[in-house]
């Protein structure tokens, strides 16, 4: 059942809302920063590294200590100073926990969903949650019994797949080449994971500031296919 659960979670049909986001690729493409296959590969690798440095530390901590969810969620909100990335993270986190709670009913998941509100209030005994994707992923996967090692690989895999899926829909590359790039980046992901496997909140870092700037300009694009 463990394998079946993981396959379901990474299936493109699982309703996490991730496919509405390009992780900054659409803006980078429209600004002429991704114009070749090599550009796209570098963008994917930068995205994998950013997922490892900016998400895995919170995923790891939330998976190991779900009781710290509110603290880690607030830290994630402070870390994501880019308004577009911050909004996308909250949208994906809310969709993930809502989908998981409907598919695998659980008092733990229901409790998290009940704490999500449009306006967080830190004065409450149990503060409402922004529901950022990284800490929510850690808690949801822990609740479902997915080992942390598998959770980490899923986070990096989904980051790469999200960019490449967006690249296909934008016409940056074709379906076959996108799959080839996904396979080529597997070794890079493994190397990055070995470095960030034990990362915690103190290790949070922004490793792709230029992509962060481009993503922040997404709302000002003349036409948009994605939300971020």
C-alpha positions as CSV (number, residue, x, y, z in Angstrom):
1,X,0.0,0.0,0.0
2,X,2.9,2.3,0.6
3,X,4.0,2.2,-3.0
4,X,0.5,2.7,-4.3
5,X,0.0,5.7,-2.0
6,X,3.2,7.4,-3.3
7,X,2.3,6.7,-6.9
8,X,-1.0,8.3,-6.3
9,X,0.5,11.4,-4.6
10,X,2.9,12.0,-7.5
11,X,0.4,11.2,-10.2
12,X,-0.3,14.3,-12.4
13,X,-4.0,13.6,-11.8
14,X,-3.7,14.1,-8.0
15,X,-5.4,17.5,-7.4
16,X,-2.6,19.6,-5.7
17,X,-3.0,22.6,-8.0
18,X,0.7,22.5,-8.9
19,X,-0.1,22.4,-12.6
20,X,-1.5,25.9,-12.5
21,X,2.0,27.2,-11.7
22,X,5.2,27.4,-13.7
23,X,7.5,28.2,-10.8
24,X,8.7,31.4,-12.6
25,X,9.3,29.7,-16.0
26,X,6.6,31.6,-17.8
27,X,8.1,35.0,-16.7
28,X,11.6,33.8,-17.5
29,X,10.5,32.7,-21.0
30,X,8.6,35.9,-21.8
31,X,11.6,38.0,-20.6
32,X,13.9,36.0,-22.9
33,X,15.9,34.3,-20.2
34,X,15.0,30.8,-21.3
35,X,15.4,30.4,-25.0
36,X,17.3,27.2,-25.5
37,X,17.4,23.6,-24.2
38,X,20.5,24.4,-22.2
39,X,18.7,27.4,-20.6
40,X,15.8,25.2,-19.7
41,X,18.0,22.6,-18.2
42,X,19.8,25.2,-16.1
43,X,16.4,26.6,-15.0
44,X,15.3,23.1,-13.9
45,X,18.5,22.4,-12.0
46,X,18.2,25.8,-10.3
47,X,14.6,25.0,-9.3
48,X,15.6,21.6,-7.9
49,X,18.3,23.3,-5.8
50,X,15.9,26.0,-4.6
51,X,13.4,23.3,-3.6
52,X,16.1,21.7,-1.6
53,X,17.4,24.8,0.1
54,X,14.1,26.7,0.5
55,X,11.5,23.9,1.0
56,X,13.2,20.7,2.3
57,X,14.4,22.3,5.6
58,X,10.7,23.0,6.4
59,X,9.4,19.7,5.0
60,X,12.0,17.8,7.1
61,X,11.2,19.7,10.3
62,X,7.4,19.4,9.8
63,X,7.6,15.7,9.0
64,X,9.7,14.9,12.1
65,X,7.8,17.3,14.4
66,X,4.3,17.9,13.2
67,X,3.5,19.7,16.4
68,X,5.7,22.6,15.1
69,X,3.5,23.2,12.1
70,X,2.3,26.7,13.1
71,X,5.9,27.8,13.9
72,X,7.2,26.4,10.6
73,X,4.3,27.8,8.6
74,X,5.0,31.3,10.0
75,X,8.7,31.0,9.2
76,X,7.9,30.0,5.7
77,X,5.6,33.0,5.3
78,X,8.4,35.3,6.4
79,X,10.9,33.5,4.1
80,X,8.8,33.9,1.0
81,X,9.1,37.7,0.5
82,X,8.2,37.4,-3.2
83,X,4.4,38.0,-3.2
84,X,3.8,35.7,-6.2
85,X,5.8,32.8,-4.7
86,X,4.1,33.3,-1.3
87,X,0.6,33.3,-2.9
88,X,1.4,30.2,-4.9
89,X,2.8,28.3,-1.9
90,X,-0.3,29.1,0.1
91,X,-2.6,28.0,-2.7
92,X,-0.8,24.7,-3.2
93,X,-0.6,24.0,0.6
94,X,-4.3,24.5,1.0
95,X,-5.1,22.4,-2.0
96,X,-2.9,19.6,-0.8
97,X,-4.4,19.3,2.7
98,X,-7.9,19.7,1.4
99,X,-7.4,16.9,-1.2
100,X,-5.7,14.6,1.2
101,X,-8.4,15.1,3.9
102,X,-11.2,14.2,1.3
103,X,-9.3,11.2,-0.1
104,X,-7.9,9.8,3.2
105,X,-10.2,11.0,6.0
106,X,-8.2,11.7,9.1
107,X,-8.8,13.6,12.3
108,X,-5.3,15.0,12.0
109,X,-5.9,16.3,8.5
110,X,-9.3,17.6,9.3
111,X,-7.8,19.5,12.3
112,X,-5.2,21.1,10.0
113,X,-7.8,22.1,7.5
114,X,-10.0,23.6,10.2
115,X,-7.1,25.9,11.2
116,X,-6.7,27.4,7.7
117,X,-8.3,30.8,7.4
118,X,-8.0,33.6,4.9
119,X,-6.6,35.9,7.6
120,X,-4.1,34.3,10.1
121,X,-4.5,35.5,13.7
122,X,-1.5,35.0,15.9
123,X,-3.5,35.9,19.0
124,X,-5.5,32.7,18.9
125,X,-4.5,29.8,21.3
126,X,-3.8,27.8,18.1
127,X,-3.0,30.4,15.4
128,X,-4.7,30.0,12.0
129,X,-2.4,28.8,9.3
130,X,-1.1,30.4,6.1
131,X,-0.8,26.7,5.0
132,X,2.4,27.1,3.0
133,X,3.2,24.1,0.8
134,X,6.5,23.0,2.4
135,X,5.5,22.5,6.1
136,X,2.0,21.3,5.0
137,X,3.7,18.7,2.7
138,X,5.8,17.5,5.6
139,X,2.9,17.1,8.0
140,X,0.5,15.5,5.4
141,X,3.0,13.0,4.2
142,X,3.9,12.1,7.8
143,X,0.2,11.7,8.6
144,X,-0.2,9.4,5.7
145,X,2.8,7.3,6.8
146,X,5.1,8.2,3.9
147,X,8.7,7.9,5.1
148,X,10.7,11.1,5.2
149,X,13.3,9.7,2.6
150,X,10.5,9.2,0.1
151,X,8.9,12.5,0.9
152,X,12.2,14.3,0.2
153,X,12.5,12.6,-3.2
154,X,8.9,13.5,-4.1
155,X,9.5,17.2,-3.3
156,X,12.5,17.4,-5.7
157,X,10.8,15.2,-8.3
158,X,7.7,17.4,-8.3
159,X,9.7,20.6,-8.6
160,X,11.4,19.4,-11.7
161,X,8.3,17.9,-13.2
162,X,6.4,21.1,-12.6
163,X,8.8,23.3,-14.6
164,X,9.0,20.7,-17.4
165,X,5.3,20.3,-17.6
166,X,4.9,24.1,-17.9
167,X,7.7,24.2,-20.5
168,X,5.7,21.8,-22.7
169,X,2.5,23.8,-22.4
170,X,4.3,27.0,-23.1
171,X,5.9,25.5,-26.2
172,X,9.4,25.9,-24.8
173,X,10.1,22.2,-25.5
174,X,8.3,19.1,-26.6
175,X,6.9,16.2,-24.5
176,X,9.7,13.7,-25.4
177,X,12.5,16.2,-24.7
178,X,10.9,17.2,-21.4
179,X,10.9,13.6,-20.4
180,X,14.5,13.2,-21.5
181,X,15.4,16.3,-19.4
182,X,13.6,14.9,-16.4
183,X,15.6,11.7,-16.7
184,X,18.9,13.6,-17.2
185,X,18.2,15.7,-14.0
186,X,17.7,12.6,-11.8
187,X,21.4,12.4,-11.0
188,X,21.5,16.1,-10.1
189,X,18.5,15.6,-7.8
190,X,20.2,12.7,-6.0
191,X,23.4,14.8,-5.5
192,X,21.4,17.7,-4.2
193,X,19.3,15.5,-1.9
194,X,22.5,14.0,-0.3
195,X,23.5,17.5,0.6
196,X,20.1,18.6,2.1
197,X,18.8,15.3,3.5
198,X,19.3,16.5,7.1
199,X,18.7,20.3,6.5
200,X,16.5,22.1,9.1
201,X,15.0,25.6,9.4
202,X,18.4,27.1,10.2
203,X,19.5,26.1,6.7
204,X,16.8,27.9,4.8
205,X,18.3,29.8,1.9
206,X,17.4,31.5,-1.4
207,X,19.8,30.0,-4.0
208,X,18.0,31.3,-7.2
209,X,17.5,35.1,-6.6
210,X,17.3,35.9,-10.3
211,X,14.5,33.4,-10.8
212,X,12.8,34.8,-7.7
213,X,12.9,38.3,-9.3
214,X,11.5,37.0,-12.6
215,X,8.7,35.1,-10.8
216,X,7.9,38.3,-8.8
217,X,7.3,40.0,-12.2
218,X,4.8,37.4,-13.3
219,X,1.7,39.4,-12.3
220,X,2.8,42.2,-14.7
221,X,3.1,40.0,-17.8
222,X,0.9,41.1,-20.6
223,X,-0.6,37.7,-21.0
224,X,-0.4,34.7,-18.7
225,X,-1.1,31.0,-18.9
226,X,-0.1,30.2,-15.3
227,X,-0.8,31.7,-11.9
228,X,2.9,32.0,-11.1
